Amino acid sequence: MQQAISLLDLNNIIRDSLENNLSPSYWVVAEIGELKLAPQGHAYLELVEKNGNQVKAKIRANVWQYTFRTVSGKFKATTGQDVRAGMKILALATVTFHELYGISLNIKDIDPNFTLGERARIRQEIIDRLTAEGMMALNKRFDLPSVPQRVAVISSQSAAGYGDFVQQLQSNRYGYQVHFKLFQAILQGTEAAKTMIKALEQIEEESQDIGFDMVVIIRGGGAQMDLDCFDDFHLAMSIAKYPIPVITGIGHERDETIADLVAHTKVKTPTAAAEFILSGFMGFEENLLTNLKKIERNVSQRLVWEERRLTESQSRIKNANSIRINRSFELLEQKKKTILQFSSNTLKMEVFKVENFEATIKKDFKTKLQSAANNLSSLEKSIQNLNPLSFLKKGYTRSEIDGKPIHQSELKEGMEMVTFSHIQKIKSTITKIEENGKQ
């Protein structure tokens, strides 16, 4: 019988198998069977595929608030309708599996052109003009920052909606830090649109130094006439052409204002705008943790593989080195014997040569020594013959004047001359000098 495992272990195996074998995402065609919006802004769906009235396939799906606001806003701007049950959609989804809640799809995007079909879009004159000029989706071309940390806020400091927005950001239970700056504007009346346009211009100027991630336009609701300023054409053009994403949270339950339509993303209230920003942090943190888990799992698996490879490599290297060492040792012994034998033969030959050299040297040395002795004896005789004493012994004498030989002195009568014989030193005075006839 196969060894039993826990349900959690089995679910972990299922999750790891899905993550390791499925693609990161799929474009899926399905019908929205059910759609529920959570108070936090998340969307929970049941996707089905039918054959007539018969359901052939069904799966749960969700769209997190940060993504849903963007996707639904783009969908509404393109199709003129909200995402709802009964629609057939083309969704970009990733397959996820949770140990408690099972398998589901996490929807990242919905292609509004797939659902649009032949549905006509009825727009007011300003909307038609903005559409003709390509303004409706212009601000939506920007990707929302993963973590919007620098937010420019257009509102009135005295507005209750602004206070709700600040409270929601600063008191979030996750401790996220969002840096925001208020740009004052009038939010109702004939001058309201102009002041909001001016605030947008001021934000763009300061963004060169601060680098704002997004603009949030918020207001705490109001009567129908109070919100007419948000349908202003010039304000809509400024929002559509703005170089960073613009989020609206005007706080009304009626159909969207034109500012909502041209903005990147529309939420209902200032509090929802703050939650939307915080959901970006949450989504980023969730993705970060998911990626960290994947990295940890991949690294752990890679370490196991590498450890196994290392062990196998160590074993192969050890065996190969052992064989090589044994072969080298045998070769070394053979070379050792060869060297010893060669050295012994060489040594004998050298000894023989040395002995021959020694005999030759002794013979040559004896001959040269005898020759040198004979030369020395001959030189000694020659030196003895050249010794002045030998001449004196034969009866010759040597004469000097003032210590110089007489042949080197200028002789004059009356000079004292010293004469040396073999055994005598004779002093005399020159009395007469005559030339010797012999030359």
C-alpha positions in Angstrom: 0.0 0.0 0.0 1.3 3.4 -0.9 2.3 5.6 2.1 -0.4 8.0 3.1 0.1 11.8 3.1 -1.8 14.7 4.6 -4.3 16.7 2.7 -2.2 19.8 3.0 0.8 17.9 1.6 -1.3 16.8 -1.3 -2.6 20.3 -1.9 1.0 21.6 -1.8 1.9 19.0 -4.4 -1.0 20.1 -6.6 0.0 23.8 -6.2 3.6 23.1 -7.1 2.7 20.9 -10.0 0.5 23.7 -11.4 3.1 26.4 -10.9 5.8 24.3 -12.5 3.9 23.0 -15.5 1.5 25.8 -16.5 2.4 28.9 -18.5 2.5 32.2 -16.5 -0.8 33.3 -18.1 -3.5 32.4 -20.7 -6.0 34.3 -22.8 -9.3 32.6 -21.9 -12.7 32.9 -23.6 -15.6 32.4 -21.2 -19.0 33.8 -20.1 -19.4 35.6 -16.8 -21.9 33.4 -14.9 -21.9 35.4 -11.7 -20.2 38.7 -10.7 -20.0 40.0 -7.2 -18.2 43.2 -6.1 -16.8 43.2 -2.6 -16.9 46.3 -0.4 -13.1 46.6 -0.8 -13.5 46.8 -4.6 -12.4 43.3 -5.5 -14.5 41.5 -8.1 -15.4 37.8 -7.7 -16.6 35.9 -10.8 -17.8 32.5 -11.8 -16.7 31.8 -15.4 -18.6 29.2 -17.4 -18.6 27.7 -20.9 -22.0 26.5 -22.2 -23.3 24.4 -24.9 -26.8 25.9 -25.2 -28.1 25.8 -21.6 -25.8 23.1 -20.6 -22.7 24.2 -18.6 -19.7 22.3 -19.9 -17.0 24.0 -17.8 -16.9 26.2 -14.7 -14.3 27.9 -12.6 -14.0 30.6 -10.0 -12.1 33.8 -10.8 -11.2 37.1 -9.1 -10.0 40.5 -10.1 -8.2 42.4 -7.4 -9.3 46.0 -6.7 -6.2 47.7 -8.2 -6.5 45.7 -11.4 -10.3 45.7 -11.6 -10.5 49.5 -11.4 -8.1 49.8 -14.3 -9.7 47.0 -16.4 -13.3 47.9 -15.8 -12.6 51.6 -16.5 -10.9 50.7 -19.8 -13.8 48.3 -20.6 -16.4 50.9 -19.9 -14.6 53.6 -21.8 -14.4 51.3 -24.9 -17.7 49.5 -24.8 -19.9 52.0 -23.0 -21.0 49.3 -20.6 -19.9 47.9 -17.2 -18.6 44.4 -16.9 -21.6 42.3 -15.9 -22.9 38.8 -15.7 -24.0 37.2 -19.0 -21.2 38.8 -21.0 -18.7 36.8 -22.9 -15.2 38.0 -22.4 -11.6 37.4 -23.4 -9.6 37.6 -20.2 -5.9 37.3 -19.5 -5.7 35.0 -16.5 -3.2 33.1 -14.4 -4.1 29.8 -12.7 -3.7 29.8 -9.0 -4.3 27.1 -6.3 -4.9 27.8 -2.7 -4.6 25.1 0.0 -8.0 26.1 1.5 -10.0 27.6 -1.5 -8.8 25.3 -4.3 -8.1 26.3 -7.9 -9.2 29.6 -9.4 -8.2 32.2 -12.0 -6.6 35.6 -11.2 -7.7 37.9 -14.0 -5.1 40.5 -15.1 -6.8 42.1 -18.1 -10.0 42.0 -20.2 -10.0 42.8 -23.9 -12.9 45.2 -24.3 -12.8 44.9 -28.1 -13.8 41.2 -27.9 -17.0 42.1 -26.0 -17.8 45.2 -27.9 -19.2 43.4 -31.0 -22.0 45.4 -32.7 -23.0 47.3 -29.6 -23.5 51.0 -30.4 -22.0 53.6 -28.2 -24.2 56.6 -27.4 -22.3 59.6 -26.3 -23.1 63.2 -25.6 -21.8 65.9 -27.9 -18.6 66.5 -25.8 -17.9 62.8 -25.5 -18.3 62.4 -29.3 -15.9 65.3 -29.8 -13.4 63.8 -27.4 -13.7 60.4 -29.0 -13.2 61.9 -32.5 -10.0 63.6 -31.3 -8.8 60.4 -29.7 -9.0 61.7 -26.1 -11.1 59.0 -24.4 -8.3 56.5 -23.8 -5.3 58.8 -24.0 -4.6 59.0 -20.3 -5.2 55.2 -20.0 -2.2 54.5 -22.1 0.0 54.9 -19.0 0.8 52.0 -16.8 -0.1 52.6 -13.2 3.0 52.6 -11.0 3.4 49.4 -9.0 3.8 51.4 -5.8 2.4 55.0 -6.1 4.3 56.8 -3.4 4.2 60.4 -4.7 0.6 61.5 -5.2 -0.6 65.0 -6.2 -4.1 65.7 -4.9 -6.5 68.2 -6.4 -9.2 69.1 -3.9 -10.1 71.7 -1.3 -8.5 71.4 2.1 -11.8 72.2 3.8 -13.7 69.5 1.8 -14.9 66.5 3.9 -13.8 64.2 1.1 -10.2 65.4 1.4 -10.2 64.7 5.1 -11.6 61.2 4.5 -8.9 60.6 1.9 -6.1 61.7 4.2 -7.5 59.7 7.1 -7.7 56.6 5.0 -4.1 56.9 3.8 -2.5 57.8 7.1 -4.4 55.3 9.2 -4.0 52.3 7.0 -3.5 49.1 9.0 -0.5 48.0 6.9 1.6 51.0 7.8 2.2 52.0 4.1 3.7 55.4 3.7 2.3 57.5 0.9 3.7 61.0 0.2 1.0 63.3 -1.1 0.7 67.0 -1.7 -2.5 69.0 -1.9 -3.1 71.5 -4.8 -6.0 73.7 -3.9 -8.9 74.1 -6.4 -12.6 75.1 -6.4 -14.7 72.0 -6.8 -18.0 73.6 -7.9 -19.3 76.6 -9.8 -18.3 78.3 -13.0 -14.6 78.8 -12.0 -14.1 75.3 -10.7 -12.9 73.8 -14.0 -10.4 76.7 -14.5 -8.9 76.2 -11.0 -8.6 72.5 -11.6 -6.8 73.0 -14.9 -4.5 75.5 -13.2 -3.8 72.9 -10.5 -2.9 70.4 -13.1 -0.5 72.8 -14.7 1.1 73.6 -11.4 1.5 69.8 -10.7 3.2 69.3 -14.0 5.7 72.1 -13.3 6.6 70.8 -9.8 6.7 67.2 -11.1 10.0 68.0 -12.8 11.6 68.1 -9.3 9.3 65.9 -7.3 8.4 63.3 -9.9 4.7 62.6 -9.0 3.4 59.1 -9.8 -0.2 60.1 -10.3 -2.8 62.8 -9.8 -6.0 62.2 -7.7 -9.0 64.5 -8.1 -11.3 64.1 -5.2 -14.5 65.6 -3.9 -17.0 64.5 -1.3 -20.1 64.2 -3.5 -22.8 66.8 -4.0 -25.9 67.6 -6.0 -26.2 67.2 -9.7 -25.6 70.8 -10.5 -22.6 70.9 -8.2 -20.8 68.3 -10.4 -21.4 70.0 -13.8 -17.8 71.4 -13.7 -16.5 67.9 -14.1 -18.2 67.7 -17.5 -16.2 70.7 -18.8 -14.5 70.0 -22.2 -11.3 71.8 -21.5 -10.9 70.0 -18.1 -11.5 66.8 -19.9 -8.8 67.6 -22.5 -6.3 68.5 -19.8 -7.0 65.2 -18.0 -6.8 63.2 -21.2 -3.5 64.8 -22.3 -1.9 64.7 -18.9 1.5 63.0 -18.9 0.8 60.8 -15.8 -2.2 58.8 -14.7 -5.2 60.7 -13.4 -7.5 59.1 -10.8 -11.0 60.5 -10.0 -12.9 60.0 -6.8 -15.6 62.6 -7.0 -18.1 60.8 -4.7 -21.3 60.4 -6.7 -23.6 57.6 -7.5 -24.9 58.8 -10.9 -23.4 58.0 -14.3 -19.8 59.0 -14.7 -18.8 62.5 -15.4 -16.7 63.2 -18.5 -13.8 63.7 -16.2 -14.3 60.1 -15.0 -14.5 58.8 -18.6 -11.2 60.4 -19.8 -9.4 59.8 -16.5 -7.1 56.8 -16.2 -9.2 55.2 -13.5 -12.4 56.2 -11.8 -13.5 55.3 -8.2 -16.6 56.4 -6.4 -15.4 58.3 -3.3 -12.2 59.9 -1.9 -12.0 57.0 0.6 -12.2 54.6 -2.3 -9.4 56.6 -4.0 -7.2 56.1 -0.9 -8.0 52.4 -0.8 -7.2 52.1 -4.5 -3.8 53.6 -3.9 -3.2 51.3 -0.9 -4.4 48.3 -3.0 -1.4 49.0 -5.3 0.9 48.6 -2.3 -1.0 45.4 -1.3 -0.8 44.0 -4.8 2.9 44.8 -5.1 3.6 43.2 -1.7 1.5 40.2 -2.7 3.4 39.8 -5.9 6.7 40.4 -4.2 5.9 37.7 -1.6 4.7 35.3 -4.3 7.9 35.9 -6.3 10.0 35.5 -3.2 8.3 32.1 -2.6 8.9 31.1 -6.1 12.5 32.2 -5.9 12.9 30.4 -2.6 11.3 27.2 -4.0 13.4 27.4 -7.2 16.6 28.1 -5.3 15.8 25.2 -2.9 15.2 22.9 -5.8 18.3 24.1 -7.6 20.3 23.6 -4.4 19.1 20.0 -4.2 20.0 19.4 -7.8 23.3 21.1 -7.5 24.1 19.2 -4.3 23.3 16.0 -6.1 25.4 16.9 -9.0 28.2 18.0 -6.7 28.1 14.7 -4.9 28.1 12.8 -8.2 31.0 15.0 -9.4 32.9 14.5 -6.2 32.5 10.7 -6.5 33.6 10.8 -10.2 36.6 13.0 -9.4 37.5 10.8 -6.4 37.5 7.7 -8.5 39.3 9.3 -11.4 41.9 10.7 -9.1 42.4 7.4 -7.4 42.9 5.6 -10.7 45.2 8.4 -11.9 47.2 8.4 -8.7 47.7 4.6 -8.9 48.7 4.8 -12.5 51.1 7.7 -11.7 52.5 5.8 -8.8 53.2 2.7 -11.0 54.7 5.0 -13.6 56.8 6.7 -11.0 58.1 3.3 -9.7 59.0 2.3 -13.2 60.8 5.6 -13.8 62.5 5.3 -10.5 63.9 1.8 -11.4 65.0 3.1 -14.8 66.7 6.1 -13.2 68.4 4.0 -10.6 69.7 1.6 -13.3 70.7 4.4 -15.5 72.4 6.2 -12.7 74.3 3.0 -11.6 75.6 2.5 -15.1 76.4 6.1 -15.5 78.2 6.2 -12.2 80.3 3.1 -13.1 81.2 4.8 -16.4 82.1 8.0 -14.6 84.2 6.1 -12.1 86.1 4.4 -14.9 86.7 7.8 -16.6 87.8 9.3 -13.3 90.3 6.5 -12.7 91.7 6.9 -16.3 91.9 10.7 -15.8 93.6 10.1 -12.5 96.3 7.9 -14.1 96.8 10.3 -16.9 97.0 13.2 -14.6 99.5 11.5 -12.3 101.7 10.6 -15.4 101.4 14.1 -16.8 102.1 15.7 -13.4 105.2 13.6 -12.9 106.5 14.5 -16.3 105.7 18.2 -15.9 107.1 18.2 -12.4 110.5 16.8 -13.6 110.5 19.3 -16.5 109.8 22.2 -14.1 112.5 21.0 -11.8 115.0 20.9 -14.6 114.0 24.4 -15.7 114.2 25.7 -12.2 117.7 24.3 -11.8 118.7 25.9 -15.1 117.2 29.2 -14.0 119.0 29.0 -10.7 122.4 28.6 -12.5 121.6 31.5 -14.8 120.6 33.7 -11.8 123.8 32.7 -10.0 125.9 33.6 -13.0 124.2 37.0 -13.2 124.7 37.8 -9.5 127.2 40.7 -9.1 128.9 38.8 -6.2 129.9 36.1 -8.6 131.8 38.7 -10.6 133.4 40.1 -7.5 134.5 36.6 -6.5 136.3 36.3 -9.8 138.4 39.4 -9.0 136.4 42.1 -10.6 135.6 45.4 -8.7 132.8 47.9 -8.8 133.3 51.7 -8.4 130.8 54.3 -7.4 130.8 58.1 -6.9 128.2 59.4 -4.5 126.4 56.0 -4.7 126.2 56.0 -8.5 128.2 53.8 -10.9 131.0 55.7 -12.4 129.7 55.2 -15.9 126.6 57.2 -14.9 128.6 60.0 -13.2 130.5 62.9 -14.7 134.0 62.3 -13.5 136.3 65.1 -12.4 139.7 65.1 -10.8 139.6 65.4 -7.0 136.4 63.4 -6.7 136.2 60.7 -4.0 135.5 57.3 -5.4 134.5 54.1 -3.6 135.6 50.8 -5.0 134.0 47.5 -3.9 135.9 44.1 -4.2 134.7 40.7 -3.0 135.8 41.4 0.6 136.9 45.1 0.7 135.6 48.6 0.3 138.3 51.0 -0.9 138.0 54.8 -0.9 140.3 56.8 -3.3 140.6 60.3 -4.8 140.7 60.8 -8.6 144.0 62.4 -9.5 144.0 61.9 -13.2 141.5 61.0 -15.9 142.6 59.6 -19.3 140.7 58.3 -22.2 140.9 54.6 -22.7 142.0 53.9 -26.2 139.6 51.0 -26.5 136.2 51.8 -27.7 
